[in-house]
Amino acid sequence: MADSPLDDMDRQLIEMLSHDARMSNRKIALALNVTEGTVRGRIKRLQQEGLMSFTAISSFDLESANKLAFIGVQADTGKLRNIASAISEIPAVTSVLITMGRFNILAICLFDELAELHAVASDQILALKGVHHVETSVAVKTLKYNSRIVRITRNRTAQNHHA
């Protein structure tokens, strides 16, 4: 078995679609010198294996809250998954990651006013049983942000049906 589940054609296909997800299978097939059926089959396999997904990505400008913040959380290791799950239910929180290092949870959120960020960090996250400390960092300038690579996860409804 190969080290990577992707071969050169898969990578080229993903690269093309990452620049224009609406590109037709016919145009991709012509560029890769393969049949349209080959392209269709590859796309289907990549999606089924969770290696590629199609989604619309909105700009921060479309959000009502357009400032980005990171909230580092120190929590009891025995309650880590439950605390992370509770944090993920907070509407302002867009991402929750379990990490190693100074903090064992990182929450990423969008907000408009510092008071909103304070309410999320102090009133909601720090108030959770098992949370010992929170520390916030606010992004003041974005130099690089690559939205092309994300972890593909099933939505909660799909997860509940497969449990």
N, C-alpha and C positions, 0 to 999 in steps of 0.2 A: 504494500500500500504506500502511496506517495506521502511525503511529509505534509503537503498542503492539499486541502480538498479542491483547490482551484488550479486549473491549468492556464496556460497563456491565453487561450481563447476566452475563458471565463473572465479573466482579468481585463482583457480588451473590451469585452461586452459590458462589464460593469463600468469601466472608465467612460465608454460612450454614453451609457444611460445616466451616469452621474452628471454629465454635462447637459443632457437633454433627455429626461425620462419619457418624453412623448415621442421620441424617435421611433419610426416604424420598424417592425421586424424586417421588412423588405430592405430598407436602407441599411440596417445593421448587417444583414446577410450579404449585401453587395460589398460593403466595406471590408468584411471579414472573409469574403470569397467562400461562403458556405450557403446552404439552402435556408430558406425561410423557416422550414420545419426544424432544422438544427437549432436556430436561434430560439424559436418558440420552446423547444424541449429544454434547452439550457436554462432559459429564464424560469421555466416551471420548476426544474430541479433546484436551482439556486434559491427560489422562494420556499419550496417545500423543506429544504435543509436549513432554513433560517439564516442563509448566508447573504440574502439580498431581499429588500422589501421596497415597495413604492409608497411614498407618502408625500403630502404637501407640507412644506416647511414655511412657517410664517415668520415675518420679520419682527424684531423687537418693536418696530414702529407701529405694528398693528395691535400690540398688546396695550391694555390700559395702563398696566404697570410696566415701565420700561427701564428700570435700574436693576442691575444684576448683583446678587449678594451670595456669599458662601457662609454657611453656618457650620462650624466644627462642633461636634457634640462628643463629650466624654460620658459614656453610659456603662452601666453594669454589663459585663460580658454575658452573664447568664440570661439577661433580658434583651439582648441586643436586637434580635430579629423582631420581637414584639414592639420594641421602641421604634425601630426603623419603620416598621409597618404603620405605627400610629403617626409618625412624622409624615409619611407619604400621603396620609389622608388630609393633610392641611392644604387647602386650596392654593395658597401662595407658593407652596413648595413645588418646583417643577421636576426635581431629581433627588433621589436619596441613594447614597452609596455607602456600603459598609467598607471601612478602610482599616489599614494598619498604620501605626505611627502615633502622633500626639493625640489625635482624635480617632474614635472608632466608627463614627458616623459623620458623613458630610452631606449636608442638605444644601441644595442650590435653589434659590428663589428669585422671583421678580417682585419688585415693589415700586411705589411712586414716592412715598414719603418715608423718612427715617423712622417716624412714629410707627408705621406699619411694620417695618423690619423689627423694631424693638418689641412690638406686640407678638410677633411670630416667635422670635428667639426667646424672650423672657416669659411672656404670659402663656405661650402654648408649648414650646419645646422644653424649656427648663422646668416647667410645671409637671412634666411627665415623671411618674415614679420610676426611679432607677437612673435618671439623668443627673449627673453631678456638676457639669460645667458646660457652658456654651460660649463660643467666641465667634464674632461675626467679622467678615471682611467684605468690603464693598468694592466692586469693580469701578474704577474711575475712568479707565480707557482700555478699549479692546484693541490689541495689536494684531492678534491672529485668533480666529475661531473657525475650526473646520467642522461644519455641520454635516459633512458627507459620511462620516463614519460614526455609527451609533450601535449600541447593543440592541438587537431585535428581540423583543419580548412579546409573549402572548398577552392579550388583554385579560383582565381578571375574570371576565365571563367565560372565556375559552379555557382558562386554567381551572375554573370550578367544574366545568363539564368534563375535563380530563382527569379530575382527581379521583 
